[in-house]
Amino acid sequence: MSINHLSDALALIAARVQPVAEIERVRLTDAIGRALAADIPAALTLPPFDNTGVDGWAFRHGDVGPDAKLQIVGESAAGIPFTGTLPAGRTTRISTGAVIPNGADTVVMQEDCTRDGDILVLNTVPKHGANIRKSGEDIRAGDLALGAGRRLAPQDLALLLSLGESHAPVRRKLRVGIISTGTELRTLDDGKGPPQEGQIFDSNRPMLAALLQRWPVEATTLPILTDDRAATERALLDASKTFDLLLTTGGVSVGDHDHVRPSVETLGEILFWRIAIRPGRPVLLGRIGNAHILGLPGNPVSVAVIFALLGRAVLSALAGFDAPRFVRIPVQLANAHTKPARLNEFVRARIEDGRATLYRAQGSNLLTSLAWSDGLCDLPAGRDSFAPGDVVDFLPFGGIFD
């Protein structure tokens, strides 16, 4: 199935790729980065009591007379509240986080007062209710704390722990297999020395494995496949019985030695193949049994870009996350660029002096372009030329690889 637009591919992924069904309850420290599998209502009210956010003195606002003097009695410290009710005309020392004493309704900061023995003089009288954090102003028991589908982050751990939760229901980690195809590929540790003529080292599997470290997956790097149809079918069929997702590189175009696409077509189904984008146009999404296959082009820049644009969406859908968002920053181009009007092109760029400087060349084989750049400029279809000063969306790598 051919899809013209990136948005169509993302919509198809959202509609056809379902999250893994297995749910497990794990400690919060082990849940970071994983998909919350159920809504979590607040079991407690936060703050659980009225307290203050400053060091100062608690008093009843109506007790302050023309001389702005109050008699000091007792203290309310964090974890050691004042006992009883604050008498009229009295004030008590109070520290940050401490319970507001019964009978007090205002707190004055210590720097706005002068102490004279057991008498406190208010140099500035704050407004009624000043410096008091009310019970429940953060969240109330029964309110929704976090919703299902959220990718749990450290700040979520802090919230849940404050609510008395020690564990959370999350979807299990994904099992992902990584396969590179190509008779020309070598590995650094194969003991065969430098590449011979016509050979190159495989960089795609290590790059994908590194990108997957940011995801809740158990990733396995599988052997390189030579350009052999029967071997490709066997490897894909075997891997489909073990993994939730196969990330393959190469073999998805129309060459005589491209065997991934026809193998997926034979063994399962193709959900889409080819999108009007560059780099990475011949990307494929398919299924074999219960396993999804995201077939990436062989050039490493295409692998990185398609992982960012589509791989994250597939991983999010399988993991049970909400659909990923792209961080987009409007920027002016520093230099001109031309492209086919029919394609949505993502060009490598670096922000310099507030403008996006495009890399000197945009070939999908140029790994130096990825290392030099800090993001992609999204050049939409419908235009074939862009001039310096034109405003486009910049997608920083930090916002599209996580």
Phi and psi in degrees as a GROMACS rama.xvg file:
@    title "Ramachandran Plot"
@    xaxis  label "Phi"
@    yaxis  label "Psi"
@TYPE xy
-94.9462  134.186  SER-2
-122.62  135.04  ILE-3
-81.4322  -39.0351  ASN-4
-117.047  148.796  HIS-5
-57.2083  -40.3723  LEU-6
-61.5171  -34.5823  SER-7
-66.2605  -41.6186  ASP-8
-63.7859  -42.5476  ALA-9
-64.9998  -38.0004  LEU-10
-66.1575  -39.5968  ALA-11
-65.5533  -41.0875  LEU-12
-60.0183  -45.3695  ILE-13
-62.2037  -32.7815  ALA-14
-84.257  -32.8431  ALA-15
-106.52  -21.0624  ARG-16
-98.7356  115.771  VAL-17
-102.516  150.031  GLN-18
-69.5771  153.806  PRO-19
-60.0533  144.682  VAL-20
-82.9284  -28.4772  ALA-21
-69.0388  132.982  GLU-22
-121.836  139.221  ILE-23
-134.309  151.728  GLU-24
-103.115  118.942  ARG-25
-127.329  162.309  VAL-26
-61.778  147.8  ARG-27
-58.5527  -36.0654  LEU-28
-66.0483  -20.0208  THR-29
-98.0893  -1.61316  ASP-30
-97.0061  -8.08499  ALA-31
-60.4105  131.866  ILE-32
87.0554  -3.03999  GLY-33
-105.279  165.996  ARG-34
-86.6371  124.666  ALA-35
-65.8572  126.377  LEU-36
-93.3175  -6.78068  ALA-37
-153.64  155.049  ALA-38
-62.4395  144.27  ASP-39
-119.919  110.106  ILE-40
-80.087  154.775  PRO-41
-70.5799  125.833  ALA-42
-85.31  -17.3689  ALA-43
-129.69  164.847  LEU-44
-97.4357  135.295  THR-45
-124.907  133.549  LEU-46
-61.6553  153.269  PRO-47
-76.5623  -11.5867  PRO-48
-151.981  157.739  PHE-49
-62.9731  133.769  ASP-50
-147.327  176.483  ASN-51
-113.705  153.41  THR-52
-103.211  11.1104  GLY-53
-136.259  164.68  VAL-54
-90.871  128.453  ASP-55
-178.222  -138.644  GLY-56
-137.253  132.649  TRP-57
-98.2121  139.387  ALA-58
-157.465  171.846  PHE-59
-93.6738  121.905  ARG-60
-58.0289  -37.827  HIS-61
-69.4198  -11.1528  GLY-62
-84.5081  -8.99143  ASP-63
-79.1526  116.639  VAL-64
-91.7606  -171.835  GLY-65
-59.7735  -31.6124  PRO-66
-82.4357  -6.56508  ASP-67
54.5923  41.339  ALA-68
-116.956  141.696  LYS-69
-135.504  149.732  LEU-70
-89.6507  135.736  GLN-71
-84.6662  130.003  ILE-72
-140.53  122.311  VAL-73
67.9841  -169.016  GLY-74
-153.46  147.621  GLU-75
-119.898  107.168  SER-76
-104.395  160.72  ALA-77
-60.0705  119.365  ALA-78
87.012  -10.1179  GLY-79
-132.791  84.9784  ILE-80
-72.4283  157.592  PRO-81
-65.7389  135.54  PHE-82
-96.6225  145.87  THR-83
82.5913  -162.881  GLY-84
-110.642  135.67  THR-85
-66.221  121.336  LEU-86
-66.7884  160.617  PRO-87
-61.7336  141.982  ALA-88
73.3887  10.6073  GLY-89
-113.235  161.882  ARG-90
-139.008  154.171  THR-91
-129.44  142.004  THR-92
-61.4638  140.101  ARG-93
-142.582  142.478  ILE-94
-113.774  162.402  SER-95
-54.5773  128.785  THR-96
88.8373  -6.15574  GLY-97
-78.6749  154.445  ALA-98
-67.0509  136.699  VAL-99
-69.6987  123.627  ILE-100
-61.1694  148.276  PRO-101
-59.6306  128.993  ASN-102
100.685  -18.5208  GLY-103
-93.0874  149.403  ALA-104
-139.279  3.94992  ASP-105
-150.267  149.33  THR-106
-127.456  131.199  VAL-107
-103.88  138.328  VAL-108
-69.3689  146.162  MET-109
-62.5754  -28.745  GLN-110
-73.2399  -10.0528  GLU-111
-100.523  15.8354  ASP-112
-132.588  163.194  CYS-113
-131.195  130.91  THR-114
-100.12  133.555  ARG-115
-129.815  89.891  ASP-116
67.105  -121.123  GLY-117
-99.7729  19.7677  ASP-118
-114.629  134.238  ILE-119
-109.637  127.573  LEU-120
-105.691  122.487  VAL-121
-85.9355  108.44  LEU-122
-70.6864  -30.6146  ASN-123
-133.944  128.082  THR-124
-93.8636  114.148  VAL-125
-72.3586  165.402  PRO-126
-70.9994  158.5  LYS-127
-56.5178  131.288  HIS-128
84.5355  4.83802  GLY-129
-63.876  144.787  ALA-130
61.969  29.5627  ASN-131
-116.404  127.821  ILE-132
-97.6646  116.896  ARG-133
-78.8381  145.461  LYS-134
-58.5259  130.859  SER-135
86.0445  0.541356  GLY-136
-70.77  -18.82  GLU-137
-86.4654  -59.0223  ASP-138
-159.78  150.183  ILE-139
-111.277  149.757  ARG-140
-54.2697  131.17  ALA-141
98.3161  -21.6204  GLY-142
-68.6341  155.335  ASP-143
-70.9127  120.975  LEU-144
-85.2218  -55.3147  ALA-145
-141.094  142.301  LEU-146
-97.9234  153.296  GLY-147
-58.2788  144.04  ALA-148
95.7901  -7.20055  GLY-149
-76.8885  137.287  ARG-150
-83.6019  110.374  ARG-151
-66.1666  133.083  LEU-152
-121.089  166.664  ALA-153
-54.9768  -35.7333  PRO-154
-67.5052  -28.7134  GLN-155
-68.3361  -38.5354  ASP-156
-58.4161  -43.7485  LEU-157
-61.3487  -43.2924  ALA-158
-63.222  -48.5158  LEU-159
-65.5222  -40.1644  LEU-160
-62.1578  -39.3586  LEU-161
-64.6902  -25.2357  SER-162
-90.1301  4.79593  LEU-163
88.5389  11.7592  GLY-164
-92.3535  136.108  GLU-165
-111.767  -18.5152  SER-166
-132.674  164.044  HIS-167
-144.642  146.423  ALA-168
-80.7585  123.658  PRO-169
-133.58  158.196  VAL-170
-76.1888  148.615  ARG-171
-63.9608  161.8  ARG-172
-66.3985  146.666  LYS-173
-78.1326  148.217  LEU-174
-102.603  116.365  ARG-175
-122.971  129.056  VAL-176
-105.986  140.548  GLY-177
-117.889  124.302  ILE-178
-129.808  129.846  ILE-179
-105.305  142.157  SER-180
-118.3  146.865  THR-181
142.413  121.483  GLY-182
-62.5199  -23.4338  THR-183
-79.7701  -7.57424  GLU-184
-85.3157  143.121  LEU-185
-129.413  160.011  ARG-186
-108.885  152.321  THR-187
-64.2387  -28.9443  LEU-188
-103.323  22.9505  ASP-189
-83.1861  -2.80347  ASP-190
73.2048  14.6038  GLY-191
-101.531  7.0391  LYS-192
78.5694  -163.079  GLY-193
-62.3685  154.332  PRO-194
-61.2334  141.138  PRO-195
-83.5841  173.582  GLN-196
-57.3859  130.731  GLU-197
89.5628  -3.42145  GLY-198
-109.476  152.242  GLN-199
-141.455  156.668  ILE-200
-77.2178  141.041  PHE-201
-76.9792  118.908  ASP-202
-106.722  -11.5876  SER-203
-71.2214  -46.4515  ASN-204
-62.6083  -47.0668  ARG-205
-61.4653  -38.1708  PRO-206
-64.8123  -44.7548  MET-207
-64.7353  -40.2352  LEU-208
-61.0294  -39.2632  ALA-209
-67.3788  -41.3329  ALA-210
-64.0042  -35.0974  LEU-211
-73.1969  -15.33  LEU-212
-61.9028  -19.824  GLN-213
-87.3112  1.76646  ARG-214
-120.057  157.28  TRP-215
-79.3662  72.5104  PRO-216
-132.053  158.317  VAL-217
-108.963  100.416  GLU-218
-94.1191  139.177  ALA-219
-126.289  124.706  THR-220
-86.5516  115.493  THR-221
-93.8297  162.581  LEU-222
-60.9415  152.715  PRO-223
-64.9221  138.768  ILE-224
-99.6297  131.101  LEU-225
-75.3471  167.501  THR-226
-79.505  73.0274  ASP-227
-133.055  124.189  ASP-228
-62.8147  -48.4812  ARG-229
-63.7416  -42.3008  ALA-230
-65.4217  -36.6146  ALA-231
-65.3473  -44.5482  THR-232
-62.3012  -43.9057  GLU-233
-62.027  -45.0236  ARG-234
-65.4598  -42.6947  ALA-235
-67.2998  -40.5574  LEU-236
-64.7099  -44.8516  LEU-237
-62.8109  -44.8906  ASP-238
-67.3528  -31.5901  ALA-239
-65.1981  -19.0718  SER-240
-82.8598  -11.3282  LYS-241
-112.912  -34.661  THR-242
-109.376  151.634  PHE-243
-78.3274  -32.0736  ASP-244
-143.429  135.143  LEU-245
-111.868  125.511  LEU-246
-102.919  112.453  LEU-247
-111.546  150.984  THR-248
-125.911  132.591  THR-249
85.9259  163.454  GLY-250
79.5154  15.2817  GLY-251
-113.614  4.28066  VAL-252
-93.4263  -149.927  SER-253
-114.705  14.3704  VAL-254
-73.354  164.182  GLY-255
-63.8341  -22.4191  ASP-256
-108.636  16.0967  HIS-257
-95.4256  106.533  ASP-258
-113.031  -6.96632  HIS-259
-68.3068  -49.148  VAL-260
-59.7069  -52.2852  ARG-261
-64.3503  -28.9511  PRO-262
-68.3692  -43.0655  SER-263
-63.6795  -39.9393  VAL-264
-62.6493  -37.0077  GLU-265
-74.2796  -42.2024  THR-266
-86.2117  -23.2889  LEU-267
-152.594  -124.935  GLY-268
-141.663  151.155  GLU-269
-103.054  122.839  ILE-270
-82.2994  -41.1547  LEU-271
-156.897  156.166  PHE-272
-146.808  124.761  TRP-273
78.7757  131.289  ARG-274
-134.701  149.066  ILE-275
-79.6521  62.9888  ALA-276
-132.453  164.106  ILE-277
-146.616  134.081  ARG-278
-80.1165  165.511  PRO-279
100.444  21.3554  GLY-280
-55.8637  -43.1277  ARG-281
-81.4699  35.583  PRO-282
-69.797  149.179  VAL-283
-131.208  140.074  LEU-284
-125.553  126.612  LEU-285
-147.497  -175.344  GLY-286
-137.862  141.986  ARG-287
-130.016  112.02  ILE-288
62.1412  -127.105  GLY-289
-92.7943  0.0517518  ASN-290
-96.3243  136.849  ALA-291
-90.5458  147.617  HIS-292
-123.982  119.586  ILE-293
-103.753  105.578  LEU-294
-89.6668  109.363  GLY-295
-94.032  150.61  LEU-296
-60.9265  168.707  PRO-297
-83.7888  -26.5895  GLY-298
-69.3631  135.202  ASN-299
-63.1947  -33.8433  PRO-300
-64.8883  -41.6209  VAL-301
-61.4301  -39.6993  SER-302
-59.3738  -48.4262  VAL-303
-64.5043  -44.5458  ALA-304
-67.5348  -45.0318  VAL-305
-69.2927  -33.5931  ILE-306
-59.6486  -44.3028  PHE-307
-64.8136  -43.0977  ALA-308
-81.2836  -39.4778  LEU-309
-119.771  -35.3554  LEU-310
-59.7998  -41.8867  GLY-311
-62.0017  -37.0777  ARG-312
-67.0462  -41.842  ALA-313
-65.5675  -46.3161  VAL-314
-60.4856  -42.2688  LEU-315
-62.9242  -43.634  SER-316
-63.7639  -43.8329  ALA-317
-67.9557  -37.8407  LEU-318
-77.4857  -16.0861  ALA-319
93.7024  14.3649  GLY-320
-79.1761  159.747  PHE-321
-62.4028  155.764  ASP-322
-56.935  136.762  ALA-323
-67.8868  149.318  PRO-324
-107.254  150.24  ARG-325
-97.5339  129.685  PHE-326
-76.8892  118.718  VAL-327
-120.888  127.916  ARG-328
-122.84  117.09  ILE-329
-65.5821  128.25  PRO-330
-138.419  158.898  VAL-331
-89.9315  141.019  GLN-332
-74.5675  141.769  LEU-333
-90.6783  -20.6694  ALA-334
-141.329  167.476  ASN-335
-82.8991  159.915  ALA-336
-155.877  142.834  HIS-337
-122.788  153.185  THR-338
-159.797  166.604  LYS-339
-65.0845  133.459  PRO-340
-63.3325  -24.9569  ALA-341
-75.7846  -14.3655  ARG-342
-104.475  143.564  LEU-343
-90.7891  110.116  ASN-344
-106.281  139.03  GLU-345
-112.766  107.349  PHE-346
-103.462  143.896  VAL-347
-74.6086  138.145  ARG-348
-152.819  163.406  ALA-349
-131.555  139.074  ARG-350
-82.4019  120.083  ILE-351
-133.887  122.879  GLU-352
54.3301  37.7578  ASP-353
79.8636  2.63858  GLY-354
-123.806  158.001  ARG-355
-92.7813  114.148  ALA-356
-94.2319  122.355  THR-357
-79.3836  146.697  LEU-358
-62.4776  153.203  TYR-359
-59.8187  -26.2924  ARG-360
-146.602  152.84  ALA-361
-118.943  22.5983  GLN-362
-60.5957  140.672  GLY-363
-75.8155  -1.71894  SER-364
-97.186  -3.80854  ASN-365
-88.8558  91.4785  LEU-366
-63.6151  -28.717  LEU-367
-60.8815  -28.8363  THR-368
-66.8543  -35.323  SER-369
-70.3813  -42.6133  LEU-370
-66.8815  -32.6924  ALA-371
-76.7754  -34.1485  TRP-372
-84.3079  162.562  SER-373
-123.307  14.4137  ASP-374
172.3  -173.368  GLY-375
-122.029  141.719  LEU-376
-96.8987  129.339  CYS-377
-90.3092  108.417  ASP-378
-104.234  106.704  LEU-379
-69.6727  158.953  PRO-380
-66.5363  161.18  ALA-381
99.1797  -9.04467  GLY-382
-131.633  146.207  ARG-383
-112.824  -4.9141  ASP-384
-146.098  146.265  SER-385
-133.551  137.658  PHE-386
-111.232  158.292  ALA-387
-55.1577  135.27  PRO-388
96.948  -18.3375  GLY-389
-63.2094  141.153  ASP-390
-95.3329  126.462  VAL-391
-133.644  170.275  VAL-392
-85.457  132.672  ASP-393
-107.4  129.04  PHE-394
-109.47  101.124  LEU-395
-65.8408  143.378  PRO-396
-56.0696  -36.7651  PHE-397
-62.1939  -20.9007  GLY-398
-101.159  -4.35987  GLY-399
-121.828  -6.15048  ILE-400
-101.911  -15.6823  PHE-401
